[in-house]
Amino acid sequence: MSGRMGVKRCPYCSTNLNKGDTRCFSCKRKVGEANKDGIAKKPFDWKGYGMSILATIAFIGFMWWAFFRK
């Protein structure tokens, strides 16, 4: 795969994409630049990590409110 210039592979569904594509036409997910093996990198999921942090803060706040306040 690395020998084919101008082509990268979607990391989610393994569809061949053009090197300049930023979204897979098959699974509609965002893809990044190709690595040395020709597989596109998965972009960082800011929304997912942000929601995880907010949920953790909300859980800690609830635990404090339910069990540790006086």
C-alpha positions as CSV (number, residue, x, y, z in Angstrom):
1,M,0.0,0.0,0.0
2,S,2.8,2.4,0.8
3,G,4.0,2.2,-2.8
4,R,0.8,3.8,-4.2
5,M,1.3,7.5,-4.2
6,G,-1.8,9.7,-3.8
7,V,-3.9,7.0,-2.0
8,K,-4.6,6.4,1.6
9,R,-6.8,3.9,3.4
10,C,-9.6,4.8,5.8
11,P,-8.8,3.5,9.4
12,Y,-12.4,2.8,10.1
13,C,-13.7,0.9,7.0
14,S,-10.5,0.3,4.9
15,T,-11.8,2.1,1.8
16,N,-9.2,3.5,-0.5
17,L,-9.3,7.4,-0.5
18,N,-7.4,10.1,-2.4
19,K,-4.5,11.6,-0.5
20,G,-6.2,15.0,-0.1
21,D,-9.6,13.6,1.2
22,T,-10.5,14.7,4.7
23,R,-13.7,12.6,5.0
24,C,-14.3,9.0,4.0
25,F,-17.0,8.8,1.3
26,S,-18.0,5.4,2.5
27,C,-18.4,5.7,6.3
28,K,-18.6,9.6,6.4
29,R,-16.0,9.8,9.2
30,K,-13.1,12.4,9.3
31,V,-9.7,11.1,8.4
32,G,-6.2,12.7,8.7
33,E,-3.0,12.5,6.8
34,A,-1.6,9.1,5.8
35,N,1.1,7.4,7.9
36,K,4.1,5.6,6.4
37,D,1.9,2.5,5.8
38,G,-0.7,4.5,3.8
39,I,-3.4,4.3,6.5
40,A,-5.0,7.6,7.4
41,K,-4.7,8.8,11.0
42,K,-7.7,9.1,13.2
43,P,-8.2,12.8,14.2
44,F,-8.3,13.7,17.9
45,D,-11.9,13.6,19.2
46,W,-12.2,16.9,21.1
47,K,-15.9,16.6,21.6
48,G,-15.7,13.0,23.0
49,Y,-12.9,13.8,25.5
50,G,-14.6,17.1,26.5
51,M,-17.9,15.4,27.3
52,S,-16.0,12.7,29.2
53,I,-14.3,15.3,31.4
54,L,-17.6,17.1,32.0
55,A,-19.3,13.9,33.0
56,T,-16.5,13.0,35.4
57,I,-16.8,16.5,37.0
58,A,-20.6,16.2,37.3
59,F,-20.2,12.7,38.9
60,I,-17.7,14.0,41.4
61,G,-19.9,16.9,42.2
62,F,-22.9,14.7,42.7
63,M,-21.0,12.3,44.9
64,W,-19.8,15.3,47.1
65,W,-23.4,16.6,47.2
66,A,-25.0,13.2,48.0
67,F,-22.5,11.9,50.6
68,F,-19.9,14.3,51.8
69,R,-21.6,17.7,52.4
70,K,-22.6,18.5,56.0
